[in-house]
Amino acid sequence: MLNLVSFPSLPSALSVQRRHSLGRMMSSSTALLLSVIGTLIVVLALLILFHHNMNATKGYKLRTLERARSDLLLEQEVVNMQIAKSNALVSLQNDPQIQLMQKPTKPKYVQADLSVAEAH
């Protein structure tokens, strides 16, 4: 009977089997590592894609809001011009409702050098 301890150069069946299983473990762990890295890359790429999509959507909404703001400012200017036109003295004098008012017969105008605050 041979003693395995006396001949270290002879590989035992147990060590050969251990090497084969270790080799299989290394190849399976490498495949697992590659698949995990690939999954992480895909997940990160999707996150970047969603982030860029949200930024692009914000830019589109911002452009739409700026266009609506400029339209509202233009409309406000038009309304202000219409208000100024309706408040103008010429339009008030030519207004038919004002034309129908009675004219004062004998107006009395107050002429004083004192201001209202000094009179009291």
C-alpha positions as CSV (number, residue, x, y, z in Angstrom):
1,M,0.0,0.0,0.0
2,L,1.3,3.4,-1.0
3,N,1.1,6.2,1.4
4,L,0.1,9.5,-0.2
5,V,2.0,11.5,2.3
6,S,5.2,9.9,1.3
7,F,4.7,10.7,-2.4
8,P,3.6,14.3,-2.7
9,S,4.2,14.4,-6.4
10,L,1.3,11.9,-7.1
11,P,-2.0,13.7,-7.5
12,S,-4.8,12.2,-5.5
13,A,-8.2,11.7,-6.9
14,L,-9.6,14.1,-4.4
15,S,-7.3,16.9,-5.4
16,V,-8.0,16.4,-9.1
17,Q,-11.7,16.5,-8.4
18,R,-11.3,19.6,-6.4
19,R,-9.4,21.2,-9.2
20,H,-12.1,20.4,-11.7
21,S,-14.8,21.8,-9.4
22,L,-12.7,24.8,-8.7
23,G,-12.3,25.4,-12.4
24,R,-16.1,25.1,-12.9
25,M,-16.6,27.5,-10.1
26,M,-14.2,30.0,-11.6
27,S,-15.9,29.8,-15.0
28,S,-19.4,30.0,-13.5
29,S,-18.3,32.9,-11.2
30,T,-16.8,34.7,-14.2
31,A,-20.0,34.3,-16.2
32,L,-22.0,35.5,-13.2
33,L,-19.7,38.5,-12.8
34,L,-20.0,39.3,-16.5
35,S,-23.8,39.0,-16.4
36,V,-24.0,41.2,-13.2
37,I,-21.8,43.9,-14.8
38,G,-23.8,43.7,-18.0
39,T,-27.0,44.1,-16.1
40,L,-25.6,47.1,-14.2
41,I,-24.5,48.7,-17.4
42,V,-28.0,48.2,-18.9
43,V,-29.7,49.6,-15.8
44,L,-27.4,52.6,-15.7
45,A,-28.0,53.2,-19.4
46,L,-31.7,53.2,-18.9
47,L,-31.4,55.6,-16.0
48,I,-29.4,58.0,-18.1
49,L,-31.9,57.7,-20.9
50,F,-34.8,58.5,-18.6
51,H,-32.9,61.4,-17.1
52,H,-32.2,62.9,-20.5
53,N,-35.8,62.4,-21.5
54,M,-37.0,64.3,-18.5
55,N,-34.6,67.1,-19.2
56,A,-35.7,67.3,-22.8
57,T,-39.4,67.3,-21.7
58,K,-38.6,70.1,-19.3
59,G,-37.0,72.1,-22.1
60,Y,-40.0,71.6,-24.3
61,K,-42.4,72.7,-21.6
62,L,-40.2,75.7,-20.8
63,R,-40.2,76.8,-24.5
64,T,-44.0,76.4,-24.6
65,L,-44.4,78.5,-21.4
66,E,-42.1,81.2,-22.8
67,R,-44.1,81.3,-26.0
68,A,-47.4,81.6,-24.0
69,R,-45.8,84.3,-21.8
70,S,-44.8,86.4,-24.8
71,D,-48.3,86.0,-26.3
72,L,-49.8,87.1,-23.1
73,L,-47.5,90.1,-22.9
74,L,-48.4,91.1,-26.4
75,E,-52.1,90.8,-25.5
76,Q,-51.6,92.9,-22.4
77,E,-50.0,95.6,-24.5
78,V,-52.9,95.6,-26.9
79,V,-55.4,95.9,-24.0
80,N,-53.4,98.7,-22.5
81,M,-53.5,100.6,-25.9
82,Q,-57.2,100.1,-26.0
83,I,-57.6,101.4,-22.5
84,A,-55.5,104.4,-23.3
85,K,-57.5,105.0,-26.5
86,S,-60.8,104.8,-24.6
87,N,-59.5,107.2,-21.9
88,A,-58.2,109.8,-24.4
89,L,-59.9,113.2,-24.3
90,V,-60.9,113.2,-27.9
91,S,-62.8,109.9,-27.5
92,L,-64.4,111.2,-24.4
93,Q,-65.6,114.4,-26.1
94,N,-66.9,112.5,-29.1
95,D,-68.7,109.9,-27.0
96,P,-72.4,110.0,-27.8
97,Q,-73.4,109.4,-24.2
98,I,-71.4,112.4,-23.1
99,Q,-72.8,114.4,-26.0
100,L,-76.3,113.8,-24.7
101,M,-75.5,115.3,-21.2
102,Q,-76.9,118.7,-20.4
103,K,-74.5,121.7,-20.6
104,P,-74.2,123.8,-17.4
105,T,-76.2,127.1,-17.8
106,K,-74.4,129.5,-15.4
107,P,-71.3,127.8,-14.1
108,K,-69.6,129.5,-11.1
109,Y,-65.9,129.0,-10.8
110,V,-64.1,129.4,-7.5
111,Q,-61.0,131.5,-7.6
112,A,-58.8,131.4,-4.5
113,D,-55.2,131.6,-3.9
114,L,-55.3,129.4,-0.8
115,S,-55.1,125.7,-1.0
116,V,-57.8,123.5,0.5
117,A,-55.6,122.4,3.3
118,E,-54.9,126.0,4.4
119,A,-58.5,127.0,4.3
120,H,-59.5,124.7,7.1
